[in-house]
């Protein structure tokens, strides 16, 4: 069975919780990604900052370019391990309506990230059959 390790993106852009929103937006734009994990000084995952967090700040009217990422990120509430199944990743993204799930090691360090695009690429490349993606997950994602 295909695991998260088989499809995850391993080269992950990370942000500091102390970066300004302007700096974070520049990083996301420069790297061509819509979101990135936010990690502490010990490289442990704290949350995810994405374009939708910026939109949320605009809607709330509290968005300032010098505001800190930590005040606008989404805290990590679910993560995966590299050995979890792709079906588990698809299930958690669908159930929670999220666009990315962090893959963490035992020390809560980011080792990868899985997005719907990673799953679609696996289907396109023939590594994952569409029927297998709809199967019930063998391993449940764990909360951090």
C-alpha positions in Angstrom: 0.0 0.0 0.0 1.3 3.5 -0.9 2.4 5.5 2.1 2.7 9.2 2.7 6.5 8.9 2.5 6.0 7.7 -1.1 4.2 10.8 -2.3 5.0 13.7 0.1 7.0 16.7 -0.9 10.2 16.5 1.1 11.7 19.9 0.3 9.5 22.1 2.5 9.7 25.9 2.8 9.2 26.9 6.4 8.5 30.2 8.1 9.3 31.6 11.5 6.5 32.7 13.9 8.4 36.0 14.3 8.4 36.9 10.6 6.2 39.7 9.5 3.2 39.0 7.3 5.0 41.0 4.5 8.1 38.8 4.8 6.0 35.6 4.8 4.0 36.8 1.8 7.2 37.5 -0.1 8.6 34.0 0.8 5.4 32.3 -0.4 5.3 34.3 -3.6 9.0 33.8 -4.3 8.7 30.0 -3.7 5.5 29.7 -5.6 3.6 28.0 -2.8 0.3 28.8 -1.2 1.3 28.0 2.4 4.1 26.8 4.6 4.7 25.3 8.0 5.6 27.6 10.8 8.4 26.2 13.0 10.0 27.3 16.2 13.8 27.7 16.7 14.1 24.0 17.4 12.5 23.3 14.0 9.3 21.9 15.5 6.0 22.5 13.8 3.8 25.1 15.4 1.3 25.8 12.7 0.7 26.6 9.0 0.6 30.0 7.4 -1.3 30.2 4.1 -2.8 32.6 1.7 -6.2 31.9 3.4 -4.8 33.2 6.7 -4.0 36.5 4.9 -7.5 36.7 3.5 -8.9 36.0 7.0 -6.9 38.9 8.4 -8.2 41.2 5.7 -11.8 40.2 6.4 -11.2 40.7 10.1 -9.7 44.1 9.4 -6.7 43.3 11.6 -4.1 42.8 8.9 -1.0 44.9 9.1 2.1 44.1 7.0 4.3 44.3 10.2 2.0 41.9 12.1 3.7 38.6 13.0 3.0 35.2 11.4 2.3 33.7 14.8 -0.7 35.9 15.2 -2.3 34.8 11.9 -1.2 31.2 11.4 -3.4 28.2 11.8 -2.2 26.0 14.7 -1.3 22.4 13.8 -4.3 20.3 14.9 -3.6 17.3 12.7 -0.5 15.7 11.2 0.6 12.5 9.6 3.6 10.2 9.9 5.6 9.1 6.9 4.3 5.5 7.4 0.6 6.5 7.3 -1.3 5.6 4.2 -2.2 7.9 1.3 -5.8 7.0 2.0 -5.4 8.4 5.5 -4.0 11.6 4.1 -6.8 12.0 1.6 -9.4 11.3 4.3 -8.1 13.9 6.7 -7.9 16.5 4.0 -11.4 15.8 2.8 -12.9 15.6 6.3 -11.3 18.9 7.5 -11.4 20.7 4.2 -7.7 21.5 4.3 -5.2 21.8 1.5 -2.0 20.5 3.1 -1.1 18.2 6.0 2.3 18.3 7.7 4.3 15.0 7.9 6.2 15.0 11.2 8.8 12.7 12.8 8.7 11.5 16.4 10.3 14.8 17.5 7.6 16.9 15.8 10.0 18.1 13.1 8.6 18.6 9.6 9.9 15.9 7.2 7.4 16.6 4.5 4.1 17.9 3.4 1.2 16.3 1.5 -1.3 18.2 -0.7 -4.1 17.1 -2.9 -1.7 17.7 -5.8 0.7 15.1 -4.5 -2.1 12.6 -4.5 -3.2 13.5 -8.0 0.4 13.1 -9.2 0.5 9.6 -7.7 -2.7 8.8 -9.5 -1.5 10.3 -12.8 1.9 8.4 -12.5 0.0 5.1 -12.0 1.4 4.7 -8.5 -2.1 5.0 -6.9 -5.3 3.7 -8.4 -8.4 5.9 -7.9 -10.2 3.0 -6.2 -7.4 2.7 -3.6 -7.7 6.4 -2.8 -11.4 5.8 -1.8 -10.6 2.9 0.5 -11.0 3.4 4.2 -7.8 4.6 5.8 -5.7 1.8 7.5 -4.1 4.3 9.9 -5.8 7.2 11.5 -4.0 10.6 11.5 -2.7 11.6 14.9 -3.3 14.9 16.7 -0.5 17.1 18.0 
